[in-house]
Every structure is written in structure tokens, then in C-alpha cells.
Amino acid sequence: MVRRKLHFHNSSLRDLASPDGTPATASDYRIYPTYRRTATGTFTGDLKVVRTTDDRLIFPYDGAPMIGPFETALEAREAAARKGADVVAADLLNPER
């Protein structure tokens, strides 16, 4: 399995608004759901959520919960995608700076 490398710009001085000044929306986030196989043969969801307006990694954070375990890879990936949507919705309500 090939792991994607995400490159982030150091842009901590930008605010949460889009370049044209509009507030962040759900389309301003990128969700990367995938899965990992564990040593016991089950699958766990693996997730990265990035806010594109300031290139901030929103998930995973220190102490983030494990997503799973699940019996199939599809279940793990779908759970990771649902978790990503939940993270985006929560960040839109209360943006982390």
C-alpha cells in the first residue's frame, strides 16, 4: 500500500476566511479517509482532515480516538469518512485557530 504524503504550507498568519473574504464552508476542507489492517486481521479507519484556507491539519490530533476495529476494509473506510464529515461540521461551528 502506498501512503500519500501531504505537504502543508506554514501559513499560520492566514485567517479562516477564503481569499475573497467569505467565511469557511464545507468545501474548504479536504477529507482523506482510508484504512489500516491490524495484526489481528481486523481493520481500523485512518483519517486526515485538512482545512484548505489555512492548510491546517484538523484531524488527527494528539489523543485522537481510533476509528474501529471493523471486520471489513469498506466498513473502516466508510466510518473514517463519516468521522471526517463530523470533524468538518464541528470545526465549522467552532473553528480552531
Rosetta blueprint (number, residue, H / E / L):
1 M L
2 V L
3 R L
4 R L
5 K L
6 L L
7 H L
8 F L
9 H L
10 N L
11 S L
12 S L
13 L L
14 R L
15 D L
16 L L
17 A L
18 S L
19 P L
20 D L
21 G L
22 T L
23 P L
24 A L
25 T L
26 A H
27 S H
28 D H
29 Y E
30 R E
31 I E
32 Y E
33 P E
34 T E
35 Y E
36 R E
37 R E
38 T L
39 A L
40 T L
41 G L
42 T L
43 F E
44 T E
45 G E
46 D E
47 L E
48 K E
49 V E
50 V E
51 R E
52 T L
53 T L
54 D L
55 D L
56 R E
57 L E
58 I E
59 F E
60 P L
61 Y L
62 D L
63 G L
64 A L
65 P L
66 M L
67 I E
68 G E
69 P E
70 F E
71 E L
72 T L
73 A H
74 L H
75 E H
76 A H
77 R H
78 E H
79 A H
80 A H
81 A H
82 R H
83 K H
84 G H
85 A H
86 D H
87 V H
88 V H
89 A H
90 A H
91 D H
92 L H
93 L H
94 N L
95 P L
96 E L
97 R L
